[in-house]
């Protein structure tokens, strides 16, 4: 199946490259919009503008719905506001809100002003993009608890709700406060004269509209939901989030974690424009450079030791590098466990104890191995012991920093624990590794020559 | 809401720590099973055994359903096979299959033999754990296309299907081949005398039972599905995957990507036992160590140069480290883009061109900055030019290796592109960085003293 869809979008790209834009546009309008979106993401700008121009409004609107969030602003940039407003009028309101959030305020206002459905979309724009409110749709069905099952079914037949939001009916009181939910399955198997309040489930998991999207995703995942109702501060039902949006959030948050660990701005993508990529990668690279200079400064304090025993320079990168790697491994596991809420502050001593124990084992293993290699290579026992001790100690440093850096970022600075945790850990193991190794060598210098 | 649930599980942990196991067990049986699972994950083994013993079978079975996959074997280990079989008889068959997959074959067979529902679960065990077949449930509703809507509704009222699998009805022919799907929403709004074949959707996205779970998850995500039917090689419907399983897969695959980049075994977790963690982290750490020795060997070739100009040792870690960081940034973006199918082999030259351009910009920026610093620090123009050139060239190396390492892992070796991409990239930038820097210094040695 997946193979087939890749073939579909590849076919259309072939047509584009052969210059047959009309043929490509005709196929684009006919295939599944997810495949159409895939094509628009991959062709170059000129071809994209030409294709968007040729695809009729209805299929084009579907394709826009399936475009990846972070590429939409760039892809929609070339459509003039009036035409874009007409397209957006055909699109689910939560996606329209997403799109308008990403545009500069002036352009967003201009487009919203030209939309027929401006009144439905405008309330969604009050919510920040990365909150539950920013992901919800207002196309939900809410009914009163004193309605009968039969009346509810007649109502559904009349309004014919959207296929992708109708898994549940929401029962609300006279001022719109959420009281319970009824799944379509419950509705079908209930006696026609039962009241909704009798068959509804009272145990409703809901999200507040200002809840962070990561928390919201964790809620859906924790309780295995298919849709989650969104309520305001007064428990009034204001929208519904469907699980397909949650899937996107989970993936987006995972990507963010991965990127942050490597010190990359979160919206970076392989195919995004060059200046964008620079802006997203340079800052942490500059921090890393500054940090490397601190490490260089530490090394420079020991220049005369190195001048006398140049073999130290041979083992410096091994001790620092191995420590850095172990630290990043530990930090990665801690960051992920914090993100998935597998651990919290309460577990710090348990986790720290485990990682230090691991550090001792790794330190003994790699320390003694490296000591043996150093002895065979340089034939100096003191040199070998210094190498082994520095390797051992840097492994303990790696365990400590691997746990404490993400925990400190999270619980002291209230930041995302992934924030450049890799950069900080490498910094600590580099600096401490050089200091321990060259420091020990300087203390024992007379035995090394 | 999330805060509340954390409070719930924290409360119960307080009771456990206060020694009130009966009180804790009573609350455990009463709270949402997701919260109960959270408690079992966090308490120590003795308390866990005592709690499992005290919670009645029905709520205990629900809690087991919500335990995180990778912690289940360890948590269920202490339950004797007969009691475990009774618990598993109450659990969704796809989860039972998951659990049995994770046990040693002999224990799995023993438990399956004691289960009443062995016949329903056994067929699922044929499928590998990480395929669509390994995630599907067999609790789906399939009907024939010539049934009327009314007859289908009567049927649903009689069988009262599980709430969490009943979003769609699947229409099959006389030998069980999938012909179409009908959502409950379609069923409710259709005229009672319509035939299912008239109202069903023919455009069915399905997964083959042997499809890899990552591909399957991508399918669900690409087409925004809530449940995906699973078919065998003859297009016969054999199961259904619900989106909550897909969410778990997306998260699991993201975690795998993160871990692989850092060179960690994929099932590692912050709270998993020590020996487990060692087994999962040592291999790549050992590879990293071996690689570091290659870098050390390169440095050792230039020992006499370093003995004469010890300041080289000061700038070595900056040039290698900055290159490593830039390489990991690039590799991370490429790995994620490959995983999310944002790019494929077809895009290689476009991506490579962009990354080289980025490398030139970064090389000029950091090369000239580091050159100026080197000049101010050492007061030697030739030294400064060597530092700047080495930094510039290593940035280009980082761009090349950042793109080519994951691409090679994927398209030449057919491996997951994340497989230790970070380790390989650091290796290449370390070795090349040292070689370029110390090589240039050796060529110009007479101007450095």
Interface residues (C-beta under 8 A of the other chain):
Chain A: X1 X2 X5 X6 X10 X13 X32 X34 X41 X42 X66 X68 X153 X156 X157 X160 X161 X163 X164 X166 X167 X183 X184 X185 X186 X187 X188 X189 X203 X205 X206 X207 X208 X211 X215 X218 X219 X220 X221 X222 X223 X224 X225 X226 X242 X243 X244 X246 X247 X248 X250 X251 X254 X255 X257 X258 X259 X261 X262 X263 X264 X268 X269 X270 X271 X274 X277 X278 X281 X282 X284 X285 X288 X289 X292 X293 X295 X296 X297 X299 X300 X303 X304 X306 X307 X310 X311 X312 X313 X314 X315 X316 X317 X318 X320 X321 X322 X325 X326 X328 X329 X332 X333 X334 X336 X337 X340 X341 X342 X343 X344 X346 X347 X350 X351 X354 X357 X358 X361 X362 X365 X366 X369 X370 X373 X377 X422 X423 X426 X430 X434
Chain B: X1 X2 X5 X6 X10 X13 X32 X34 X41 X42 X66 X68 X153 X156 X157 X160 X161 X163 X164 X166 X167 X183 X184 X185 X186 X187 X188 X189 X203 X205 X206 X207 X208 X211 X215 X218 X219 X220 X221 X222 X223 X224 X225 X226 X242 X243 X244 X246 X247 X248 X250 X251 X254 X255 X257 X258 X259 X261 X262 X263 X264 X268 X269 X270 X271 X274 X277 X278 X281 X282 X284 X285 X288 X289 X292 X293 X295 X296 X299 X300 X303 X304 X306 X307 X310 X311 X312 X313 X314 X315 X316 X317 X318 X320 X321 X322 X325 X326 X328 X329 X332 X333 X334 X336 X337 X340 X341 X342 X343 X344 X346 X347 X350 X351 X354 X357 X358 X361 X362 X365 X366 X369 X370 X373 X377 X422 X423 X426 X430 X434
